[in-house]
Structures are given as C-alpha cells and as structure tokens.
Amino acid sequence: MRKESAGVTEALLKSAQLEFLTHGFHDASLRRISAGSGVSTNSIYTRFGDKEGLFEAIVKPAADGLMDIYMHSVNEAAEGIDIDEAVDSGNEGTDEVLDYVYEHFTAFKLIFCRSAGTSYEHFFDKLAGIEEEYYKEFAKKYAAPGVHISDFFIHVMCRTGWQYIYEIVSHDLPHEEAVDFMKNIRRYFYAGWQNVLGIEVLKKEPEKKNYKD
C-alpha cells in the first residue's frame, strides 16, 4: 500500500509541476492536475489541503535548501577577518547558490516565475533583504575613511544582484553559460564596489571552474 501511495503522490506532483509551469499558480487548475495524474480532486485536498499546499509541496524543499546555503554563505562572509576573506566567502557562496539552483532548476523556475498568489512570490524579496542587511555592515566595515554609502544605494544593488539569478532562470540559460555570466557580473561588481568604497584592490577573481556535460 505504501508503494502504491508513493506512486500516486509522485504522479500527482509531476502533473502539478507541469500545470504550474504552464499556467502559473494563479491560473493552474486542480481539475487538469487531477486528470493528468489520475488522482481525484478530493484526494488532492486530502493530501495537500488546497492548491497552495500542493505548490508548496513541490518547491519548499528546494527553497529551504537554498536559504540554508545562502545564510551559511552570508554568515561566513560576515565573520571574515578582512575584506579578502569576505570576498572569498562571497565567491564560494555564489558558486554554491548557482550550482544548487541548477540542481533544482524546475523548483526555482516555479518560485521565481510562477509563484504569484503564493507566499513564495516574496521569496526573492526575502533573499534580497538578507543580502541588503549584510552589505550595510560590509560597507560600514570596509569603506575608506570619510566614505558614506547610502542605504538606498545598497538596497538597489542587492535587489539587482538577485535579479541576475532571476534572469538566468527565467531565460533557461544553460548552466555553463550561467557560470560565465556570473563570473562577468562579479568582475563588474568588484570594480564598482572598489570605486564606491574608495579602496584600491579587492582579491583577484578565482579561476573559473570547468564544467562537463
């Protein structure tokens, strides 16, 4: 019975995933999900409560995993003893986040592009808000004497940083292209932050990792 139940749940989640990807949460139909999975709508309500509960069942494990990785990265960077160590931690965190997003690409396509009407439509804002608080402290800690960086500037830059991840996912960029893209973004940001912080040189960009299909 447990194997049968697991198979039914798997078919249901697969059908729901396709429905949400195609129509978005708001316009997704439980009737179409039911028809595609062979599971009655009553059974869907019994298992997941409602349509949002079904959406959450698909995306929550990936969302929670990304948040754990990101919080670890931010905390590591914040505890760095100098700017080079903070930059190294940031680089490693960016690589980890990008790899994780591609390991769970469909879930993040749903979160970033198809979640309007669910609590996950604010997931982007939550990530950007965490980054914003980190960069406020980063700017205070490492800016040259007499240099002041406004909170609004940091707010916009941090939202822009996560916007790049959104663009990668929404355009279905292949992983290797995304790695190259983010490498260039890091160079761009480093040059800008050096100028804005009033410092001379940040640590050199690490060598690009090699990816094989």
C-alpha positions in Angstrom: 0.0 0.0 0.0 2.8 2.4 0.8 4.5 1.8 -2.6 1.1 2.4 -4.3 0.6 5.6 -2.3 4.1 6.8 -3.2 3.5 6.2 -6.8 0.2 8.1 -6.7 1.8 11.0 -5.0 4.7 11.1 -7.5 2.2 11.1 -10.4 0.2 13.9 -8.7 3.3 16.1 -8.1 4.6 15.5 -11.6 1.2 16.6 -13.1 1.0 19.6 -10.7 4.5 20.7 -11.6 3.7 20.7 -15.3 0.5 22.6 -14.7 2.1 25.2 -12.6 5.0 25.7 -15.1 2.5 26.0 -18.0 -0.1 28.2 -16.4 1.4 29.7 -13.2 -0.1 29.2 -9.8 -3.0 31.6 -10.2 -4.3 30.1 -13.4 -3.5 26.5 -12.6 -6.4 24.1 -12.5 -6.8 21.3 -10.0 -9.1 19.6 -12.4 -6.3 19.4 -15.0 -3.9 18.3 -12.4 -6.4 15.6 -11.4 -6.9 14.5 -15.0 -3.2 14.4 -15.7 -2.3 12.3 -12.6 -5.4 10.1 -12.3 -5.9 11.3 -8.7 -9.3 12.8 -7.7 -9.5 16.4 -6.7 -10.9 15.3 -3.3 -7.7 13.3 -2.8 -5.6 16.3 -3.7 -7.4 18.3 -1.0 -7.0 15.4 1.5 -3.2 15.2 0.8 -2.3 18.9 0.5 -5.2 21.0 1.8 -5.5 23.2 -1.2 -3.8 24.4 -4.4 -1.2 26.4 -2.5 -0.4 23.4 -0.3 0.3 21.4 -3.4 2.5 24.2 -4.8 4.4 24.3 -1.5 5.0 20.6 -1.5 6.8 20.9 -4.8 9.0 24.0 -4.1 9.5 24.0 -0.3 12.4 21.5 -0.1 14.4 23.4 -2.7 13.6 26.8 -1.2 14.6 25.7 2.3 17.8 24.2 1.0 18.7 27.4 -0.8 18.0 29.5 2.2 20.3 27.3 4.3 23.1 27.6 1.8 22.7 31.3 1.4 22.5 32.0 5.2 25.7 30.0 5.7 27.4 31.9 3.0 26.3 35.3 4.4 27.4 34.3 7.9 30.8 33.1 6.7 31.4 36.3 4.8 30.3 38.4 7.8 32.7 36.7 10.0 35.7 37.2 7.7 38.7 38.9 9.3 39.4 41.1 6.4 37.9 42.1 3.0 39.8 39.4 1.1 38.3 36.7 3.3 34.8 38.2 2.9 35.2 38.3 -0.9 36.4 34.6 -0.9 33.4 33.6 1.1 31.1 35.5 -1.2 32.6 33.8 -4.2 32.2 30.4 -2.8 28.6 31.2 -1.7 27.7 32.5 -5.2 29.1 29.3 -6.8 27.2 27.1 -4.3 23.9 29.0 -4.8 24.2 28.8 -8.6 25.0 25.1 -8.5 22.1 24.4 -6.2 19.7 26.4 -8.3 20.6 24.3 -11.3 20.3 21.1 -9.3 16.7 22.2 -8.6 16.0 24.3 -11.6 12.3 23.5 -12.1 11.5 24.3 -8.5 13.2 27.7 -8.8 11.5 28.3 -12.2 8.3 27.9 -10.3 9.4 30.1 -7.3 10.8 33.0 -9.4 8.5 32.9 -12.4 5.2 31.1 -11.5 4.5 31.8 -7.8 2.3 34.9 -7.9 -0.6 34.3 -5.5 1.5 32.2 -3.1 3.8 33.1 -0.2 6.7 32.2 -2.4 6.2 35.2 -4.6 8.0 37.1 -1.9 11.0 34.7 -1.7 13.0 36.9 -4.0 12.4 39.9 -1.7 13.4 37.8 1.4 16.7 36.9 -0.2 17.4 40.4 -1.3 16.6 41.7 2.1 19.1 39.4 3.8 21.8 40.5 1.3 20.9 44.1 1.9 21.5 43.8 5.7 24.8 42.1 5.1 26.0 44.8 2.6 25.1 47.6 5.0 27.5 46.1 7.5 30.1 45.3 4.8 30.1 48.9 3.7 30.5 50.2 7.2 33.3 47.8 7.9 35.4 48.2 4.7 34.6 51.6 3.2 37.6 54.0 3.2 37.6 56.8 5.9 35.1 59.5 5.1 33.2 57.4 2.5 29.5 57.1 3.1 27.2 54.8 1.1 23.5 55.3 1.3 21.1 52.6 2.4 19.1 53.2 -0.8 22.2 52.5 -3.0 22.7 49.2 -1.1 19.0 48.4 -1.4 19.1 48.8 -5.2 22.4 46.9 -5.6 21.3 44.0 -3.6 18.0 43.6 -5.4 19.9 43.9 -8.7 22.2 41.1 -7.6 19.3 38.6 -7.1 17.7 39.9 -10.3 20.6 38.3 -12.2 19.6 34.9 -10.8 16.0 35.6 -11.8 17.1 36.4 -15.4 19.2 33.3 -15.6 16.3 31.1 -14.5 13.6 32.9 -16.5 15.7 32.6 -19.7 16.5 29.0 -19.1 20.2 29.7 -19.5 22.4 26.6 -19.8 24.5 26.0 -16.6 27.9 26.6 -18.2 26.6 29.9 -19.8 25.3 30.9 -16.4 28.7 30.3 -14.8 30.4 32.5 -17.4 27.7 35.2 -17.0 28.1 35.3 -13.2 31.8 35.5 -13.5 31.5 38.6 -15.6 28.9 40.0 -13.2 31.3 39.5 -10.3 34.1 41.4 -12.1 31.6 44.2 -12.9 30.5 44.4 -9.2 34.1 44.2 -7.9 35.2 47.1 -10.0 32.1 49.1 -8.9 32.4 48.4 -5.2 36.1 49.2 -5.2 35.3 52.6 -6.6 32.3 53.2 -4.3 34.1 52.0 -1.2 37.1 54.1 -2.0 39.5 51.2 -1.8 42.2 50.2 -4.3 42.1 46.4 -4.9 39.9 43.6 -4.0 41.1 40.0 -4.2 41.5 38.7 -7.7 38.7 36.6 -9.2 39.3 32.9 -8.7 39.9 30.7 -11.7 36.7 29.5 -13.5 35.6 26.0 -12.6 35.4 23.6 -15.5 32.0 22.0 -16.2 31.4 19.0 -18.4 28.1 18.0 -19.9 
